Amino acid sequence: MIIFGTSGYLYQLAVLMLTCPRCGNPAAQTVRKYVTKFTLFFVPLFPLSTRWTIQCTFCGREQAVLKEWAEQSQAQAAGAPAYGQAQQTYQHAGA
């Protein structure tokens, strides 16, 4: 008997201060990476799908973003620019 399936993993890449397009509040936006992996006997082997999103911590809106934008935001957050510097806008991934 072979046991196989999928398993989901969530990675928080960065937290940025941006203005949410839905609620209009300048709030922390969490950049996340969702990975679905194929598992065999409960051991994750390889990724089946990956998607990147940004979620407003004020209203909870979650929107898909481009991989390049998510990676650039992660690099920018690692540099930790001072609050009040030029705020960036995010590009959503086409559905």
C-alpha positions in Angstrom: 0.0 0.0 0.0 1.4 3.3 -1.1 0.3 6.5 0.8 0.6 9.7 -1.2 -1.0 13.1 -1.3 -0.2 16.8 -1.0 0.8 19.1 1.8 0.7 22.9 2.0 3.4 25.2 3.4 3.1 28.9 4.2 6.2 31.1 4.3 6.1 34.7 5.5 8.7 36.6 3.4 8.4 40.2 4.6 6.2 42.7 6.3 5.9 46.1 4.6 4.2 49.4 5.4 1.9 50.1 2.4 -1.4 51.7 1.8 -4.1 49.1 1.2 -6.1 49.7 -2.0 -9.2 48.2 -0.4 -9.5 50.0 3.0 -7.2 52.9 2.3 -5.3 52.6 5.5 -1.5 52.7 5.8 -1.0 49.3 7.5 1.5 46.4 7.6 1.2 44.2 4.5 2.4 40.6 4.8 4.1 39.1 1.8 3.5 35.4 1.8 4.6 32.4 -0.3 2.3 29.3 -0.5 3.8 26.1 -1.7 2.0 22.8 -2.3 4.2 19.8 -2.3 3.7 16.2 -3.3 4.1 13.8 -0.4 4.9 10.1 -0.4 4.5 8.3 3.0 4.1 11.8 4.6 7.5 12.9 3.3 7.4 16.1 1.1 9.2 15.4 -2.1 8.8 18.2 -4.7 6.7 21.3 -5.2 3.6 21.1 -7.3 2.6 24.7 -7.2 3.8 28.0 -5.7 2.0 31.3 -5.4 2.8 34.6 -3.8 0.3 36.9 -2.1 0.1 40.1 0.0 -2.3 40.5 2.9 -3.4 43.6 4.7 -3.2 43.2 8.4 -5.9 45.9 8.9 -8.8 44.6 6.8 -7.5 41.1 5.9 -7.6 41.6 2.1 -5.3 39.1 0.3 -4.2 39.5 -3.3 -1.9 37.6 -5.6 1.3 39.3 -6.6 4.1 38.6 -9.0 7.0 36.4 -8.0 9.5 39.1 -8.9 7.7 41.7 -6.9 7.6 39.4 -3.8 11.3 38.7 -4.1 12.1 42.3 -4.5 10.0 43.2 -1.4 11.8 40.5 0.6 15.2 42.0 -0.3 14.0 45.5 0.5 12.6 44.4 3.9 15.9 42.8 4.7 17.5 46.3 4.2 14.9 47.8 6.5 14.4 51.3 5.0 13.2 53.9 7.5 9.5 54.5 7.8 8.3 57.5 5.8 10.6 56.9 2.8 8.9 56.4 -0.6 6.2 53.8 -0.3 5.9 51.3 -3.1 2.7 50.0 -4.7 2.2 46.4 -5.6 1.3 44.8 -8.9 -1.2 42.0 -8.7 -0.8 38.8 -10.7 -3.2 38.4 -13.5 -5.8 35.7 -12.9 
